[in-house]
């Protein structure tokens, strides 16, 4: 439910000047301060493997469960208070800094 209401969540957090960390980059693209979580693209990539195996007769309960291996850190440089946080961290310490409006 929160993901479907992400625009409203970001609006409220911006209104009250809270510095949250979100689980998906879409929140940072909508104006949130930063997001850190598993890459959604990488989570969906192995789905074709599972569909193929199930169509070939494999039991879904016997297929391996994979943990995410790629994580994304997205920082919104356009937030007023994000610039001081990013400069304090230093670019060498963060995986990816993206400034998207």
C-alpha positions in Angstrom: 0.0 0.0 0.0 2.8 2.4 0.8 4.4 1.9 -2.7 1.1 2.8 -4.4 0.8 5.9 -2.3 4.5 6.9 -2.6 3.8 10.3 -4.1 1.7 11.3 -1.1 4.2 9.8 1.4 7.0 11.9 -0.2 4.8 15.0 -0.1 4.1 14.6 3.6 7.7 14.0 4.5 8.8 17.0 2.4 6.2 19.1 4.1 7.4 18.2 7.6 11.1 18.3 6.6 11.9 14.7 7.7 15.1 13.0 6.4 13.9 9.4 5.7 15.5 6.5 3.9 13.2 4.7 1.5 13.4 1.1 0.2 13.2 1.9 -3.6 14.7 4.5 -5.9 11.3 5.6 -7.1 10.8 7.5 -3.8 14.1 9.5 -4.3 13.0 10.3 -7.9 9.8 11.7 -6.5 11.6 14.0 -4.1 12.6 11.8 -1.1 16.0 12.3 0.4 17.6 8.9 -0.3 16.7 5.3 -1.0 18.6 2.1 -0.2 17.4 -1.4 -1.2 17.6 -4.3 -3.5 17.6 -3.5 -7.2 14.1 -4.1 -8.5 15.4 -4.9 -12.0 17.7 -7.5 -10.6 14.9 -9.0 -8.5 12.8 -9.6 -11.6 15.5 -10.8 -13.9 15.5 -14.5 -12.7 11.7 -14.8 -13.1 12.1 -16.1 -16.6 14.3 -19.0 -15.2 11.5 -19.9 -12.7 8.7 -19.8 -15.3 10.8 -21.9 -17.7 11.5 -24.5 -15.0 7.9 -24.7 -13.9 6.6 -25.1 -17.5 9.1 -28.0 -17.9 7.6 -29.8 -15.0 9.6 -28.7 -12.0 7.8 -28.3 -8.7 7.8 -24.7 -7.5 8.5 -25.9 -3.9 11.8 -27.5 -5.1 13.2 -24.4 -6.9 15.9 -22.5 -5.1 15.2 -19.2 -3.4 17.7 -16.5 -4.3 18.6 -13.6 -2.1 19.2 -10.2 -3.7 22.9 -9.6 -4.6 22.7 -6.1 -6.0 21.7 -3.1 -3.9 21.2 0.5 -4.9 21.9 3.7 -2.9 20.2 6.7 -4.5 20.6 10.2 -3.1 18.5 13.0 -4.3 20.8 16.0 -4.6 17.8 18.4 -5.1 16.6 18.1 -1.5 17.6 21.2 0.5 19.3 19.4 3.3 20.7 16.5 1.3 23.7 18.5 0.1 25.2 18.7 3.6 24.7 15.0 4.1 26.3 14.0 0.8 29.3 16.3 1.4 29.8 14.9 4.9 29.7 11.3 3.6 32.0 11.9 0.7 31.4 10.4 -2.7 34.0 7.6 -2.2 31.8 6.1 0.5 28.5 5.8 -1.3 27.7 3.3 -4.0 25.7 5.5 -6.3 24.6 9.1 -6.1 21.9 10.2 -8.4 20.5 13.6 -8.7 17.0 13.2 -10.3 14.1 15.5 -9.8 
